[in-house]
Amino acid sequence: MKVAIVTGGNSGMGEATVRELEKRGWKVAAMARTKVPEAFRGDVSVDADCRRVAKAVLEKWGRIDALVNSAGTTKFVKHEDLEGLKAEDFEAIFRVNLIGPFQMIRACAPALKAARGCIVNLSSVASLLGTGSSIAYAASKAALDTMTFSLARALGPEIRVNVVAPGYVKTAWQVSAHGQEGADALERKYAEKAPMKAAPQAGEVAEAVAWIVEGGRAVTGQILYVDAGMHVASPR
């Protein structure tokens, strides 16, 4: 039996990852603030919640083999609008996108070491390109990438730590922010620029996560871009 925790597991790429791992026979605790079993309900920005959920998973299944940090947040602000972001916005975004994964990793580390397990942090191609929903969001994901490198050294050899960095994925999050027509338009615009002339889907991101967890046994400290090649697209 293999056991995983997936934060942000009630929607988008997190939910797709839960389904993919369950399809492969894993027991999966989907952690989120709403719409999940009470034992796994929590906010990754709250350290006590992270420790409580890790403890609940150990009490239920006795082990943790993988942690997927998918929970994320943002504020949609055009990058030219410097007045659109306040210090409080950076703090709120970094609490979820950077501090949250660190706290979950710290809470799960002893069990992951015992299982010689794996951590996958969901980042974004925005971390490389300085694009995305806002400057604060891109910066938080770049910090997450750097933290992954540090933790790959600090937690090896028992635990592998990697990043999966998607491109634009049309999820309920994007539809909520831009409306259905706006989200569709952004997907088309992304596909026009990407070398593969497509935008990645949530299920494709989940498959990449599952491969790293199950098959990438010699892979640590890496960023896997699941972005239809956007990270090498022509800047023109």
Secondary structure, DSSP 8 states (H G I E B T S, - for coil): --EEEEETTTSHHHHHHHHHHHHTT-EEEEEBSSSS-GGGB--TTSHHHHHHHHHHHHHHHS---EEEE---------TT-GGG--HHHHHHHHIIIIIHHHHHHHHHHHHHHHHT-EEEEE--THHHHT-SS-HHHHHHHHHHHHHHHHHHHHHTTT-EEEEEEE-----HHHHHHHHHHHHHHHHHHHHHHSTTSS---HHHHHHHHHHHHHT-TT--S-EEEESTTGGGS---
